[in-house]
Amino acid sequence: MKPEEIRADSQITSPTDRTLERQVNLCCQVPQSWRRHWAAEAKRNGVTMTEVIREAFTARFGLPEDQNK
């Protein structure tokens, strides 16, 4: 298949199951000392920073209507 025949954007759907949806990065700038502290605390607590960030955003803003499960 030629590269110009591949049209990934036109093939993307909006599945309601989060496990099927494409995952993307979420970035923000913070002081390095904060990140080191948060990473160490997360490790001590046996959680990932991803879990903590998702929890914080979900608590503050909720999930899209189609994903409130």
Jmol script that loads the backbone (N, CA, C; Angstrom):
load data "model"
ATOM      1  N   MET A   1       0.848  -1.169   0.000  1.00  0.00           N
ATOM      2  CA  MET A   1       0.000   0.000   0.000  1.00  0.00           C
ATOM      3  C   MET A   1       0.893   1.231   0.000  1.00  0.00           C
ATOM      4  N   LYS A   2       0.584   2.186  -0.830  1.00  0.00           N
ATOM      5  CA  LYS A   2       1.368   3.408  -0.920  1.00  0.00           C
ATOM      6  C   LYS A   2       1.038   4.325   0.261  1.00  0.00           C
ATOM      7  N   PRO A   3       2.028   5.098   0.745  1.00  0.00           N
ATOM      8  CA  PRO A   3       1.780   5.994   1.883  1.00  0.00           C
ATOM      9  C   PRO A   3       0.613   6.948   1.652  1.00  0.00           C
ATOM     10  N   GLU A   4       0.453   7.428   0.430  1.00  0.00           N
ATOM     11  CA  GLU A   4      -0.647   8.374   0.179  1.00  0.00           C
ATOM     12  C   GLU A   4      -2.020   7.693   0.232  1.00  0.00           C
ATOM     13  N   GLU A   5      -2.040   6.364   0.203  1.00  0.00           N
ATOM     14  CA  GLU A   5      -3.304   5.639   0.296  1.00  0.00           C
ATOM     15  C   GLU A   5      -3.735   5.430   1.752  1.00  0.00           C
ATOM     16  N   ILE A   6      -2.794   5.603   2.680  1.00  0.00           N
ATOM     17  CA  ILE A   6      -3.111   5.425   4.093  1.00  0.00           C
ATOM     18  C   ILE A   6      -3.687   6.735   4.620  1.00  0.00           C
ATOM     19  N   ARG A   7      -4.909   6.674   5.118  1.00  0.00           N
ATOM     20  CA  ARG A   7      -5.570   7.869   5.620  1.00  0.00           C
ATOM     21  C   ARG A   7      -6.061   7.606   7.039  1.00  0.00           C
ATOM     22  N   ALA A   8      -5.121   7.549   7.964  1.00  0.00           N
ATOM     23  CA  ALA A   8      -5.442   7.194   9.343  1.00  0.00           C
ATOM     24  C   ALA A   8      -6.480   8.126   9.963  1.00  0.00           C
ATOM     25  N   ASP A   9      -6.381   9.440   9.713  1.00  0.00           N
ATOM     26  CA  ASP A   9      -7.324  10.383  10.312  1.00  0.00           C
ATOM     27  C   ASP A   9      -8.761  10.090   9.918  1.00  0.00           C
ATOM     28  N   SER A  10      -8.955   9.659   8.688  1.00  0.00           N
ATOM     29  CA  SER A  10     -10.316   9.399   8.241  1.00  0.00           C
ATOM     30  C   SER A  10     -10.843   8.072   8.773  1.00  0.00           C
ATOM     31  N   GLN A  11      -9.961   7.260   9.351  1.00  0.00           N
ATOM     32  CA  GLN A  11     -10.368   5.951   9.843  1.00  0.00           C
ATOM     33  C   GLN A  11     -10.553   5.922  11.359  1.00  0.00           C
ATOM     34  N   ILE A  12     -10.235   7.029  12.031  1.00  0.00           N
ATOM     35  CA  ILE A  12     -10.361   7.077  13.483  1.00  0.00           C
ATOM     36  C   ILE A  12     -11.833   7.209  13.852  1.00  0.00           C
ATOM     37  N   THR A  13     -12.269   6.359  14.775  1.00  0.00           N
ATOM     38  CA  THR A  13     -13.645   6.437  15.254  1.00  0.00           C
ATOM     39  C   THR A  13     -13.619   6.873  16.716  1.00  0.00           C
ATOM     40  N   SER A  14     -14.763   7.066  17.296  1.00  0.00           N
ATOM     41  CA  SER A  14     -14.865   7.464  18.693  1.00  0.00           C
ATOM     42  C   SER A  14     -15.488   6.339  19.504  1.00  0.00           C
ATOM     43  N   PRO A  15     -14.715   5.325  19.810  1.00  0.00           N
ATOM     44  CA  PRO A  15     -15.278   4.221  20.576  1.00  0.00           C
ATOM     45  C   PRO A  15     -15.619   4.665  21.996  1.00  0.00           C
ATOM     46  N   THR A  16     -16.628   4.065  22.581  1.00  0.00           N
ATOM     47  CA  THR A  16     -16.991   4.426  23.946  1.00  0.00           C
ATOM     48  C   THR A  16     -16.150   3.681  24.961  1.00  0.00           C
ATOM     49  N   ASP A  17     -15.505   2.606  24.559  1.00  0.00           N
ATOM     50  CA  ASP A  17     -14.639   1.853  25.451  1.00  0.00           C
ATOM     51  C   ASP A  17     -13.257   2.495  25.447  1.00  0.00           C
ATOM     52  N   ARG A  18     -12.829   3.053  26.596  1.00  0.00           N
ATOM     53  CA  ARG A  18     -11.540   3.746  26.666  1.00  0.00           C
ATOM     54  C   ARG A  18     -10.371   2.863  26.290  1.00  0.00           C
ATOM     55  N   THR A  19     -10.495   1.548  26.484  1.00  0.00           N
ATOM     56  CA  THR A  19      -9.381   0.658  26.179  1.00  0.00           C
ATOM     57  C   THR A  19      -9.143   0.559  24.677  1.00  0.00           C
ATOM     58  N   LEU A  20     -10.146   0.904  23.877  1.00  0.00           N
ATOM     59  CA  LEU A  20      -9.992   0.846  22.431  1.00  0.00           C
ATOM     60  C   LEU A  20      -9.556   2.188  21.848  1.00  0.00           C
ATOM     61  N   GLU A  21      -9.713   3.243  22.611  1.00  0.00           N
ATOM     62  CA  GLU A  21      -9.370   4.571  22.116  1.00  0.00           C
ATOM     63  C   GLU A  21      -7.862   4.782  22.176  1.00  0.00           C
ATOM     64  N   ARG A  22      -7.330   5.490  21.194  1.00  0.00           N
ATOM     65  CA  ARG A  22      -5.896   5.778  21.125  1.00  0.00           C
ATOM     66  C   ARG A  22      -5.482   6.614  22.334  1.00  0.00           C
ATOM     67  N   GLN A  23      -4.391   6.246  22.977  1.00  0.00           N
ATOM     68  CA  GLN A  23      -3.874   6.963  24.137  1.00  0.00           C
ATOM     69  C   GLN A  23      -2.895   8.038  23.672  1.00  0.00           C
ATOM     70  N   VAL A  24      -2.939   9.207  24.308  1.00  0.00           N
ATOM     71  CA  VAL A  24      -2.050  10.322  23.968  1.00  0.00           C
ATOM     72  C   VAL A  24      -1.378  10.833  25.238  1.00  0.00           C
ATOM     73  N   ASN A  25      -0.312  11.599  25.078  1.00  0.00           N
ATOM     74  CA  ASN A  25       0.408  12.164  26.215  1.00  0.00           C
ATOM     75  C   ASN A  25      -0.231  13.461  26.664  1.00  0.00           C
ATOM     76  N   LEU A  26      -0.101  13.738  27.938  1.00  0.00           N
ATOM     77  CA  LEU A  26      -0.550  14.981  28.541  1.00  0.00           C
ATOM     78  C   LEU A  26       0.654  15.555  29.265  1.00  0.00           C
ATOM     79  N   CYS A  27       1.085  16.747  28.898  1.00  0.00           N
ATOM     80  CA  CYS A  27       2.309  17.301  29.463  1.00  0.00           C
ATOM     81  C   CYS A  27       2.071  18.673  30.073  1.00  0.00           C
ATOM     82  N   CYS A  28       2.832  18.974  31.109  1.00  0.00           N
ATOM     83  CA  CYS A  28       2.869  20.327  31.661  1.00  0.00           C
ATOM     84  C   CYS A  28       4.255  20.541  32.272  1.00  0.00           C
ATOM     85  N   GLN A  29       4.648  21.773  32.342  1.00  0.00           N
ATOM     86  CA  GLN A  29       5.957  22.104  32.885  1.00  0.00           C
ATOM     87  C   GLN A  29       5.840  22.339  34.386  1.00  0.00           C
ATOM     88  N   VAL A  30       6.689  21.688  35.163  1.00  0.00           N
ATOM     89  CA  VAL A  30       6.762  21.888  36.615  1.00  0.00           C
ATOM     90  C   VAL A  30       8.234  21.940  36.997  1.00  0.00           C
ATOM     91  N   PRO A  31       8.548  22.545  38.133  1.00  0.00           N
ATOM     92  CA  PRO A  31       9.951  22.539  38.572  1.00  0.00           C
ATOM     93  C   PRO A  31      10.440  21.103  38.766  1.00  0.00           C
ATOM     94  N   GLN A  32      11.677  20.872  38.406  1.00  0.00           N
ATOM     95  CA  GLN A  32      12.248  19.529  38.474  1.00  0.00           C
ATOM     96  C   GLN A  32      12.193  18.973  39.890  1.00  0.00           C
ATOM     97  N   SER A  33      12.411  19.819  40.891  1.00  0.00           N
ATOM     98  CA  SER A  33      12.386  19.343  42.276  1.00  0.00           C
ATOM     99  C   SER A  33      10.989  18.826  42.656  1.00  0.00           C
ATOM    100  N   TRP A  34       9.925  19.451  42.145  1.00  0.00           N
ATOM    101  CA  TRP A  34       8.563  18.991  42.420  1.00  0.00           C
ATOM    102  C   TRP A  34       8.350  17.621  41.800  1.00  0.00           C
ATOM    103  N   ARG A  35       8.787  17.492  40.540  1.00  0.00           N
ATOM    104  CA  ARG A  35       8.586  16.215  39.845  1.00  0.00           C
ATOM    105  C   ARG A  35       9.316  15.092  40.569  1.00  0.00           C
ATOM    106  N   ARG A  36      10.547  15.355  40.999  1.00  0.00           N
ATOM    107  CA  ARG A  36      11.308  14.337  41.733  1.00  0.00           C
ATOM    108  C   ARG A  36      10.577  13.951  43.020  1.00  0.00           C
ATOM    109  N   HIS A  37      10.083  14.950  43.735  1.00  0.00           N
ATOM    110  CA  HIS A  37       9.352  14.701  44.980  1.00  0.00           C
ATOM    111  C   HIS A  37       8.100  13.864  44.706  1.00  0.00           C
ATOM    112  N   TRP A  38       7.310  14.266  43.712  1.00  0.00           N
ATOM    113  CA  TRP A  38       6.070  13.544  43.387  1.00  0.00           C
ATOM    114  C   TRP A  38       6.366  12.119  42.935  1.00  0.00           C
ATOM    115  N   ALA A  39       7.409  11.942  42.133  1.00  0.00           N
ATOM    116  CA  ALA A  39       7.769  10.607  41.662  1.00  0.00           C
ATOM    117  C   ALA A  39       8.173   9.715  42.839  1.00  0.00           C
ATOM    118  N   ALA A  40       8.937  10.268  43.772  1.00  0.00           N
ATOM    119  CA  ALA A  40       9.360   9.489  44.936  1.00  0.00           C
ATOM    120  C   ALA A  40       8.165   9.124  45.812  1.00  0.00           C
ATOM    121  N   GLU A  41       7.262  10.077  46.037  1.00  0.00           N
ATOM    122  CA  GLU A  41       6.075   9.816  46.854  1.00  0.00           C
ATOM    123  C   GLU A  41       5.165   8.781  46.187  1.00  0.00           C
ATOM    124  N   ALA A  42       5.015   8.880  44.892  1.00  0.00           N
ATOM    125  CA  ALA A  42       4.192   7.904  44.173  1.00  0.00           C
ATOM    126  C   ALA A  42       4.785   6.504  44.328  1.00  0.00           C
ATOM    127  N   LYS A  43       6.094   6.410  44.182  1.00  0.00           N
ATOM    128  CA  LYS A  43       6.757   5.111  44.328  1.00  0.00           C
ATOM    129  C   LYS A  43       6.591   4.568  45.751  1.00  0.00           C
ATOM    130  N   ARG A  44       6.753   5.434  46.750  1.00  0.00           N
ATOM    131  CA  ARG A  44       6.580   5.020  48.144  1.00  0.00           C
ATOM    132  C   ARG A  44       5.155   4.543  48.423  1.00  0.00           C
ATOM    133  N   ASN A  45       4.191   5.141  47.727  1.00  0.00           N
ATOM    134  CA  ASN A  45       2.785   4.787  47.925  1.00  0.00           C
ATOM    135  C   ASN A  45       2.307   3.676  47.000  1.00  0.00           C
ATOM    136  N   GLY A  46       3.181   3.197  46.135  1.00  0.00           N
ATOM    137  CA  GLY A  46       2.838   2.090  45.251  1.00  0.00           C
ATOM    138  C   GLY A  46       1.834   2.436  44.166  1.00  0.00           C
ATOM    139  N   VAL A  47       1.854   3.688  43.712  1.00  0.00           N
ATOM    140  CA  VAL A  47       0.979   4.109  42.619  1.00  0.00           C
ATOM    141  C   VAL A  47       1.828   4.747  41.531  1.00  0.00           C
ATOM    142  N   THR A  48       1.270   4.854  40.341  1.00  0.00           N
ATOM    143  CA  THR A  48       1.989   5.530  39.265  1.00  0.00           C
ATOM    144  C   THR A  48       1.543   6.990  39.215  1.00  0.00           C
ATOM    145  N   MET A  49       2.385   7.822  38.667  1.00  0.00           N
ATOM    146  CA  MET A  49       2.024   9.228  38.517  1.00  0.00           C
ATOM    147  C   MET A  49       0.840   9.358  37.563  1.00  0.00           C
ATOM    148  N   THR A  50       0.749   8.463  36.592  1.00  0.00           N
ATOM    149  CA  THR A  50      -0.378   8.466  35.666  1.00  0.00           C
ATOM    150  C   THR A  50      -1.682   8.266  36.427  1.00  0.00           C
ATOM    151  N   GLU A  51      -1.698   7.321  37.353  1.00  0.00           N
ATOM    152  CA  GLU A  51      -2.912   7.073  38.148  1.00  0.00           C
ATOM    153  C   GLU A  51      -3.318   8.319  38.930  1.00  0.00           C
ATOM    154  N   VAL A  52      -2.337   8.986  39.529  1.00  0.00           N
ATOM    155  CA  VAL A  52      -2.611  10.166  40.336  1.00  0.00           C
ATOM    156  C   VAL A  52      -3.143  11.308  39.460  1.00  0.00           C
ATOM    157  N   ILE A  53      -2.521  11.512  38.301  1.00  0.00           N
ATOM    158  CA  ILE A  53      -2.942  12.585  37.395  1.00  0.00           C
ATOM    159  C   ILE A  53      -4.354  12.328  36.885  1.00  0.00           C
ATOM    160  N   ARG A  54      -4.631  11.092  36.466  1.00  0.00           N
ATOM    161  CA  ARG A  54      -5.979  10.758  35.997  1.00  0.00           C
ATOM    162  C   ARG A  54      -7.015  10.978  37.089  1.00  0.00           C
ATOM    163  N   GLU A  55      -6.682  10.544  38.301  1.00  0.00           N
ATOM    164  CA  GLU A  55      -7.600  10.706  39.431  1.00  0.00           C
ATOM    165  C   GLU A  55      -7.888  12.190  39.684  1.00  0.00           C
ATOM    166  N   ALA A  56      -6.847  13.015  39.648  1.00  0.00           N
ATOM    167  CA  ALA A  56      -7.013  14.449  39.900  1.00  0.00           C
ATOM    168  C   ALA A  56      -7.883  15.108  38.829  1.00  0.00           C
ATOM    169  N   PHE A  57      -7.623  14.824  37.572  1.00  0.00           N
ATOM    170  CA  PHE A  57      -8.411  15.415  36.497  1.00  0.00           C
ATOM    171  C   PHE A  57      -9.855  14.916  36.514  1.00  0.00           C
ATOM    172  N   THR A  58     -10.039  13.634  36.806  1.00  0.00           N
ATOM    173  CA  THR A  58     -11.392  13.081  36.854  1.00  0.00           C
ATOM    174  C   THR A  58     -12.170  13.688  38.019  1.00  0.00           C
ATOM    175  N   ALA A  59     -11.523  13.840  39.173  1.00  0.00           N
ATOM    176  CA  ALA A  59     -12.191  14.434  40.330  1.00  0.00           C
ATOM    177  C   ALA A  59     -12.569  15.887  40.059  1.00  0.00           C
ATOM    178  N   ARG A  60     -11.706  16.602  39.374  1.00  0.00           N
ATOM    179  CA  ARG A  60     -11.947  18.036  39.122  1.00  0.00           C
ATOM    180  C   ARG A  60     -12.929  18.273  37.989  1.00  0.00           C
ATOM    181  N   PHE A  61     -12.795  17.523  36.883  1.00  0.00           N
ATOM    182  CA  PHE A  61     -13.565  17.798  35.676  1.00  0.00           C
ATOM    183  C   PHE A  61     -14.513  16.681  35.261  1.00  0.00           C
ATOM    184  N   GLY A  62     -14.394  15.495  35.840  1.00  0.00           N
ATOM    185  CA  GLY A  62     -15.216  14.365  35.432  1.00  0.00           C
ATOM    186  C   GLY A  62     -14.739  13.794  34.109  1.00  0.00           C
ATOM    187  N   LEU A  63     -15.552  12.891  33.565  1.00  0.00           N
ATOM    188  CA  LEU A  63     -15.256  12.274  32.274  1.00  0.00           C
ATOM    189  C   LEU A  63     -16.262  12.758  31.239  1.00  0.00           C
ATOM    190  N   PRO A  64     -15.960  12.596  29.949  1.00  0.00           N
ATOM    191  CA  PRO A  64     -16.941  12.937  28.924  1.00  0.00           C
ATOM    192  C   PRO A  64     -18.231  12.165  29.156  1.00  0.00           C
ATOM    193  N   GLU A  65     -19.354  12.728  28.773  1.00  0.00           N
ATOM    194  CA  GLU A  65     -20.660  12.110  28.993  1.00  0.00           C
ATOM    195  C   GLU A  65     -20.725  10.684  28.514  1.00  0.00           C
ATOM    196  N   ASP A  66     -20.125  10.390  27.365  1.00  0.00           N
ATOM    197  CA  ASP A  66     -20.194   9.048  26.804  1.00  0.00           C
ATOM    198  C   ASP A  66     -19.274   8.062  27.519  1.00  0.00           C
ATOM    199  N   GLN A  67     -18.507   8.506  28.526  1.00  0.00           N
ATOM    200  CA  GLN A  67     -17.587   7.614  29.212  1.00  0.00           C
ATOM    201  C   GLN A  67     -17.811   7.595  30.722  1.00  0.00           C
ATOM    202  N   ASN A  68     -18.949   8.043  31.174  1.00  0.00           N
ATOM    203  CA  ASN A  68     -19.261   8.022  32.609  1.00  0.00           C
ATOM    204  C   ASN A  68     -19.734   6.639  33.023  1.00  0.00           C
ATOM    205  N   LYS A  69     -18.791   5.737  33.208  1.00  0.00           N
ATOM    206  CA  LYS A  69     -19.121   4.354  33.594  1.00  0.00           C
ATOM    207  C   LYS A  69     -18.525   4.058  34.933  1.00  0.00           C
TER     208      LYS A  69
END
end "model"
wireframe off; spacefill off
backbone 0.3
color backbone group
